[in-house]
Amino acid sequence: MDPDSVLTYTQANKAAWNASAHLHGQGASWDALLLAAGQPGFNVLDDCLNATLSDLGVEGCSAVQIGCNNARELLSLAALGARPVLGIDQSAAFLAQGAQLAAAARLSPRLLAADVYELPDGLGQHDLALITIGVLNWMPDLPRFFQVVRGLLHPGAHLVINETHPILEMFNPDSATPLVPETSYFEKTPVRIDEAITYDGTDAGEGETGYWFLHTLGDIVTACVQSGFHLQRLEEHPHLNREEDYAIYENQPAQLPLCYTLVAKAI
Ligand SMILES: C[S@@+](CC[C@H](N)C(=O)[O-])C[C@H]1O[C@@H](n2cnc3c(N)ncnc32)[C@H](O)[C@@H]1O
């Protein structure tokens, strides 16, 4: 995709994320998160991601998270002995919440408000890059995205991705027939999103328009390995890591993959 089109999409997405930030930084779940961040061993990573990172051995690693949102996951890496040094997200409004969580956790990663496609120089090369649920689909250009991620790591460093499985994009949990595929796995037209962004599937009304991009697992792995990574592990999981309304796809007799973990080493 040409850089101007990428920028048009990422600027729209930035406005969409910033406009929804206030929905996440208030109320009982925010208060509970802020309280938890101040407790020893604060860790919101799910069991699967904790196990992957523990197997890898991340003690002492300098860690960067791309699309870190409110940094709760970046900060959680400290519980595994890693050093959360850099969180990148283009939403300054979410990073402001991240700064509050970091202060509660007595950690001080750099929280950089920037479009991943327009990063400044001098961000250093780190030991670990983390990408978690709900980041890759906001990226209009996967090859360029992975090149940027590679540039944040030194040779031998690890990239860990824990994302929703692209096959879920075929299904609409709100449809009258939610188990019947609705969208082609290979659809490339960006999906226009006009609703405010929530994590729990609740309807918060209209928001700023953002764009969601469908990538196949093949697109993701290919872009990753062609950007200077050696694939070490790709594990598809039957459990859910996205919004609650997708829970109908879990525990089925003929189970779809619902999320995946990818581990790659920078060459
Ligand atoms: C679904 S959230 C990630 C949530 C994270 N997994 C968590 O649980 O906290 C996706 C994040 O990617 C960020 N993002 C989207 N496009 C971006 C871009 N081009 N550059 C930097 N950040 C971006 C959004 O601002 C948003 O905070």
The ligand as a MOL file (V3000), in Angstrom:
LIG
                    3D

  0  0  0     0  0            999 V3000
M  V30 BEGIN CTAB
M  V30 COUNTS 27 29 0 0 0
M  V30 BEGIN ATOM
M  V30 1 C -6.7550 -3.3760 20.8030 0
M  V30 2 S -5.5650 -2.2290 21.3270 0 CHG=1
M  V30 3 C -4.3390 -3.2340 22.0400 0
M  V30 4 C -4.8260 -3.6590 23.3310 0
M  V30 5 C -3.8360 -4.4700 24.1090 0
M  V30 6 N -3.6930 -5.7750 23.5600 0
M  V30 7 C -4.3790 -4.5140 25.5010 0
M  V30 8 O -5.0640 -5.4790 25.8600 0
M  V30 9 O -4.1520 -3.5450 26.2010 0 CHG=-1
M  V30 10 C -4.7760 -1.7110 19.8260 0
M  V30 11 C -3.8840 -0.4960 20.0150 0
M  V30 12 O -3.1380 -0.2820 18.8050 0
M  V30 13 C -2.9730 1.1100 18.6670 0
M  V30 14 N -2.6600 1.4060 17.2670 0
M  V30 15 C -3.4610 1.1860 16.1920 0
M  V30 16 N -2.8370 1.5760 15.0820 0
M  V30 17 C -1.6140 2.0710 15.4540 0
M  V30 18 C -0.5210 2.6390 14.7550 0
M  V30 19 N -0.5480 2.8090 13.4300 0
M  V30 20 N 0.5740 3.0210 15.4520 0
M  V30 21 C 0.6070 2.8790 16.8050 0
M  V30 22 N -0.4060 2.3340 17.5290 0
M  V30 23 C -1.5030 1.9460 16.8560 0
M  V30 24 C -4.2930 1.6970 19.1220 0
M  V30 25 O -4.1700 3.0650 19.4700 0
M  V30 26 C -4.6590 0.7770 20.2800 0
M  V30 27 O -4.2810 1.3070 21.5150 0
M  V30 END ATOM
M  V30 BEGIN BOND
M  V30 1 1 1 2
M  V30 2 1 2 3
M  V30 3 1 2 10
M  V30 4 1 3 4
M  V30 5 1 4 5
M  V30 6 1 5 6
M  V30 7 1 5 7
M  V30 8 2 7 8
M  V30 9 1 7 9
M  V30 10 1 10 11
M  V30 11 1 11 12
M  V30 12 1 11 26
M  V30 13 1 12 13
M  V30 14 1 13 14
M  V30 15 1 13 24
M  V30 16 1 14 15
M  V30 17 1 14 23
M  V30 18 2 15 16
M  V30 19 1 16 17
M  V30 20 1 17 18
M  V30 21 2 17 23
M  V30 22 1 18 19
M  V30 23 2 18 20
M  V30 24 1 20 21
M  V30 25 2 21 22
M  V30 26 1 22 23
M  V30 27 1 24 25
M  V30 28 1 24 26
M  V30 29 1 26 27
M  V30 END BOND
M  V30 END CTAB
M  END
